[in-house]
Amino acid sequence: FNLISTISKTSAMDFVTTLRRRTNNAFPDDVPDFYKSFQRIMRVWRTVQVNKRAGVYHGVVDPLKDKFCLALKCPACPQPGFNMPLKFR
């Protein structure tokens, strides 16, 4: 779903509806509706991905100073020596 939603901007409802139709195209209403469960799973998955990238699961204390961290540096956030001067006047 993540790849499909990124490439084609497909919503979760369209994805779930398509899966229900692929399961039973003649009677898609006979297939249980799992939209709410799917939304919950996607929220958990996104939380796990954010925590992994921030280094929470790898014991990283300061993600900006650890060279093995998977965190993505935000170019808009002030970082001394990178996008702002080290000393202020």
Buried (B, 14 or more C-beta within 10 A) or exposed (E): BEEEBEEEEEEEEEBBBEBBEEEEEEEBEEBEEEBEEBEEEBEEEEEEEEEEBBBEEBEBEEBEEBEEBBBEEEEEEEEEEEEEEEEEE
